Amino acid sequence: MKKEILTSFSIILLSMALFFSCKKDVSRGIEIMNYYKPIVDNTPVVAPCESSLANNTVYPATSASFSGNISVSNNSNFNEIRMDSYSTYEKITIYLPGGLWPTKDKKYTLIHSTSTPSPSANEAVIMYKAGNYFTSYYYYSLSGSLYVNVTATGFKLTFCDIPIEETTGTFNSTTIEGKISVTL
């Protein structure tokens, strides 16, 4: 009889030990699963200067602001968004990674590239052409961020106080900012 009571008591203790250890392991398993869950960043992509900029206007630090006709083209190497001002002969071209147009809000890192750009997935290039009918000066982004927001009809590009450098020999530097809405 003593042996049966001891065996029953041992079974009860063993069952309790297993129950509590399993409970601990299950909660540890949930902790591990939560640790490896992908992090979804729902932070809105908003340019710090966006509210102070007029739509479809570019603001070079060295001249008056300008607006113009917007055109787009894409290929496997880069997507090109261009705004030409035929009255001032100024032009801004923004190069995004090739392939599809943006489908979600994103912040791109601006890089310096004076050859035909082929930005990677998280990079972009801005080229600004200044001058007049007879002379042109080309400036390229040195650094900064380009903010892209997808809209119901296309997307909006915003850039704030971007350092640019002229590359036709004098290497003058200035800044540029603007907001361009693209309809696809």
N, C-alpha and C positions, 0 to 999 in steps of 0.2 A: 504494500500500500504506500509506504514511504517513497518507494522508487517511482511509482506511478504519479504521485503528487509532485515529486521533484522533476520528473519528465514533463508533466503538464506545465509546471511553473517555468521550466526552461523554454518550452515551446512558446509560452506567452511572452517571455522576455525577448526571445529571438524574434518573434513577430513584431513586437514593439520596436526593437532596434532596426529591423528591416524597414518598417513603416517610416520611421523618422529619418533614416538614412536615405531612403528613396525620395522622400519629400524634399530633403536638402539637395539631392542630386537633380531633381526635376527643376527646382528653382535655379540652380546653377546652370542647368541646360538652357533655361529661358534667358538668363543673363548673357550667356555666350551667344545665343541666337540674336538678341538685341544688339550686342556689340558688333556683330558682322552685318547688320542690316544696312543697306545702302542709305546714305544721307541724301535727302532731297532738299536742295536749297531753293526755297520759294521767295527769296529776297528779291524785291523788284529791282530791275535794272534802270536806274534813274541817273542821268547826268547831273552833276552839281550845278551847272549853269543853265539847264533847260528852261526854267521859267523866265529867264531874262532874254531869251533869244526869240526872234520872230521866225516863223516857219519859212522854209525855203530861202534862207538868207545866210550868207557867209560874211564873217567879220574879220578881214585881215587887219593886223595892228598897224600896218604901214599905209593903208589906203581906206577909202570909204567902203561901207558894206555894199554887197552886190547880190542880186538875184538873177536867175536866168532860166533857160530851158533845161529840163532834166531828161537824160537818156540813160538807158541801161543796156548792158550786154553781158553775156556769160559764156564761158568755155570751161574746159577741164582744168586749166591753170589758175584762172581768177575770174571773179565777177566784178564788173566795172559799173560804177554809178558816177555819172558825170553831170555837172551843171555848168553850162556855158552862158556867159553874159556877152551878148554880141555888141552891146553899147559901150562896155568898158574893156573889152577884149580879155577879160579875166576868165579863168576856168578852174574848177576844182574837180579832181577825179579821186574817187575812193575805191580802193581795190580790196575785195574780200576774198576768202578762199574760194577756189573754183568748184563748179558743180551746181548744187541746188541753192536757191535763195534762202535766206534765213527763215526758219519756221518757229523759232522761239526767241524770247528776249535774251540778249547775250552782251557781254562786255568783252571787246577785243583789245589786245595789246597792240599799240601802234609801233611799227618797226621802221627803220631807215633802209630804203632800197631805191636806188636810182636806175637800176636796170628794169627790164620787164618784170614786174613783181609776180611772185608765186607764193603768197602768204600761206602759212600752215593753218591748221584748223582754228587756232585761237589768236591769229594775228591779222593785221590789216595795215594798209599803207595809204597815206594821203599825199596827193601831189597837187600843188597850187601853181597855176601859171599866171604870172603878173606881167605887166608891160603895156604896150600900146600896139597900134597897127603895124609899126615897123620893128619893134624889139620885143623879145619875150625873155622872161626870167622864170626858171623852174625851181620851185621850192619843194622839198620832200620832208615828211614827218621824221622827227628824230626819236620821239618817245611819246608817252601819254596813253590815253584810252579812248576808244570809240564805243559809244553806247548804241545798241541796235534794239529797237522795240518793234515787235510785229503788230500790225494793225489789221483791221478787217479787210483792207484793200491792198495791202503791201507791207511796208515797214518804214520806220523813221530812223535816221542816223543823226546822232548828236555828238559833238566833240567840243571840248572846252580848253581854251588856253594852251593849244598844242604848239610846242616848239618846232619850227620848220627851218630848213637851211637851204639857201640858194646854191646851186651846184654848177653854175656855168663858168666858174672861175674866180669869183670874188668871195664866195662862201659867206654871204651876209646871212644873219639869223634874225628871225622875228617870230611872232606867234599868230595863230589863227583859231577861230572857233566858228561854229555854225550848227544849223539844224536843217536837214533835208528830208522831205517826205517823198517816198517812192510809191507809185501806184503800178502794180503789175497787171 
